Amino acid sequence: MTRVAIVGGGPGGLFTNYLLDRFCDGLFTATLFEASDRLGGKIVTDSFDKGHSLFERGVAEYYDYSHFGPDPLKRIITEVMGLDVVPMDGKGVILEGKILNNRRDIKKHFGEKTLKAIDAFHAKCHELCSPDEYYEGYSGDDNKHPWGGKTFREVLDEVEDEMARKYIEVAARSDVATEAQLTNALNGLKNVLMDDPKYLRLYSIAGGNEKLIEGLAERVSAKIMLESRVAKIRRNEGGTYTLTVRRKGRDETHEFDHVVVAVPNYWVSQIEFEGREERMAIQKHQARYDNAAHYLRVTVQFKKPFWNEHFQGHYIMTDAFGGACIYDETARHPSKHGVLGWLIPSTHALALSNLDDERLVQLALDSLPAELIAPAKKQFLDAKVQRWVGTISGLPGGHPAPELRERHQPDAKVLPNLYLVGDYLFDSTVNGAYDSANFVVDMMMGKLRGAAYSGARKKAALEKQKGVVEEGFVESTLTDDYHDEYAVGLSYEESFREYFDEQYNADLYECIFGIKPPYTLLDVGSASGLTLKCFADIGIDAWGIENSRHVHAQTPKDWLHRNLLGDVTNLPFEDQSFDVIYDTCLCYVPEELIDKAIQELYRVTRIGIFFGGITADMTREVIEYHDVFDGVLTLESTWQWSERFQRHGWRPAVHDQKILKKAWKIECDANEGDFPWYPDMETMRYCFYAKPDAAKWVEKLMAGREKGPTSKLRLVAGGR
């Protein structure tokens, strides 16, 4: 059984273990090493000794994306753990002593010109990033974004009204957590837009955010070793890793097959990676993400919440400390007393962290609007300070942002089976830590499941050695008996209906892309072409491409002109020859040729693709019962495939939750009485991709103003 080490007991490490248990249960054992005496990292719920008022000493809130679609973190909190949540909002800004709770206040104190300048900047942000783009957040798009190469300071300085510029900067600074000149404008834009509920909503957990950590700790399988600091990691000749762990004043060594390092970037440098190449790979990773940002928390308990008539919502921004956030902790954690928490970010947090607690508390109280300072000091009961220096990123994901695979595995050749997890690789939030862990588990899943079902893949592994490329043709690596014994001992001709239903496909194309027959379709991996007649029977003008000479030779004579012998990396069709593609072959393409294949599919398509290949995150029942890994050369999760598709211009075709629910119903109805193919609705979302201009082609097709190519489709001699 595969041995997995998880270094770090914060949210990233716990999420990694939780997701491994969910998707790879029974395929691994895990040990989690945590240097401190507690789990949870930056998620800390505390209380005052007097009055026992709860407050968040660390992570203040979670991000809610459920209005876009599936929100896996919120589902874990509310459905799996059954915890109640408290929606959070706050619109106020304190600027030059004036409390601005709404647009009227801005106009009253600073004039209509300032209000219009603020509105214009927000409108520009909306123009440059739609809610769907905000949700998807593909790194390739971010790198091309017009604000990706600018600093946030540069775009702020374009705001001519100085008070409007200050308002915008103050409102976003505690989220950005660094100086505007030290991050890019795109990161600033995203933090400006998070105040709009169309883009993002916030919540905390009733009874304390740390309840998430408690729930995870109860559910993970790992052997948890607290006060166990990983000091060294060495890759062994056999491919395993030896970890040197400092525990109880002594060094211990432990050997593992896979290692996940789930600590903040600055903590990675505290681990010695032995070996020249290994050390250099990690140091390159550290340098790329060395954008440390800082927080300082000052939390004060008062006799009563004297600010209720002045502040609205759960928090308010202030221009004190260059721009900070003041949380009304009592609004989410009810108490007979009142609690305010100052979240001081960036260089102010770094500089002030050298002061003692008493001085910091005094500075916090003095930062309140003048009319509130006296009652604050009169009502003062107790205070606590927490320093979070260097614990987050001021430019999460880096810029230019590498693809997710590269972010999480700096050098797969030098450090195979070693991964890094951290919120700094996404967006410096708990949600980012979850996404990071989720992607790493996806990468590990392919290896763990692939190893567990290696018997089913051995034929492909052996045949891959014989695969050749002759005159531009990539020969199939599938053995002849793959199609001769396609399902339960039956040939492809006898059993293909077990896996193919033309009406199911047509229903999905209508649901996802909004098209109805007639339209043109390319079946990639069409075997002996039997699907082409099935498609034709319901009005779909289908062509096929197949690179297995053995099964292609079985094509009925009447369909030989439509079912072509060729390969997906060199399609013999002109650009934009087909409306849509039905793919079942990409997973059988060697990994080094996948990019070329996806580029070709993009070239010959006008609207979109249904990616129906084998993935690592299919349900175990399907994997085992149908032996689906047989012959697979590239075994990856749907999310990993999504990264590949988006790299070459494709974009997820489904954004509307209602459409996804309809597609999921089509899938469930088709599988009625059989094992589900996909584990959940969200997984299926990554099976459909559209070209950026697909809508225009759909409109033309459905309006009948332009017919798609027909059986007279022109072929390109010799492919491309």
Buried (B, 14 or more C-beta within 10 A) or exposed (E): EBBBBBBBBBBBBBBBBBBBBBBBEEBBBBBBBBBBEEBBBBBBBBBBEEBEBBBBBBBBBBBBBBBBBBBBBBBBBBEBBEBEBBEBBBBBBBBEEBBBBEEEBBBEBBBEEBBEBBEEBBEBBBEBBBBEBBBBBBBBBBBEBEBBBBBBBBBBEEBEBEBBBBBBBBBBBBBBBBBBEBBBBBBBBBBBBBBBEEBBBBBBBBBBBBBBBBBBBEBBBBEBBBEBBBBBBBBEEEEBBBBBBBBEEEEEEBEBBBBBBBBBBBBBBEBBBEEEEBEBBBBEBBEBBBBBBBBBBBBBBBBEBBBEEBBBBBBBBBBBBBBBBBBBBBBBBEBEBBBBBBBBBBBBBBEBBEBEEEEBBBBBBEBBBEEBEEBBEEBBBBBBBBBBBBBBBBBBBBBBBBBBBBBBBBBBEBBEBBBBBBBBBBBBBBBBBBBBBBBBBBBBBBBBBBBBBEEBBEBBEEBBEEBEEEEEBBBBBBBEEBBBBBBEEEBBBEBBEEBBEBEBBBBBBBBBBBBEBBBBBBBBBBBBBBBBBBBBEEEBBBBBBBBBEBBBEBBEEEBEEBBBBBBBBBBBBBEBBBBBBBBBBBBBBBEEBBBBBBBBBBBBBBBBBBBBBBBBBBBBEBBBEBBBBBBBBBBBBBBBBBBBBBBBBBBBBBBEBEBBEBBBEBBBEBBEEEBBBBBBBBBBBBBBBBBEEBEEBBEBBEEEEEEBBEEEBEBBEEBB
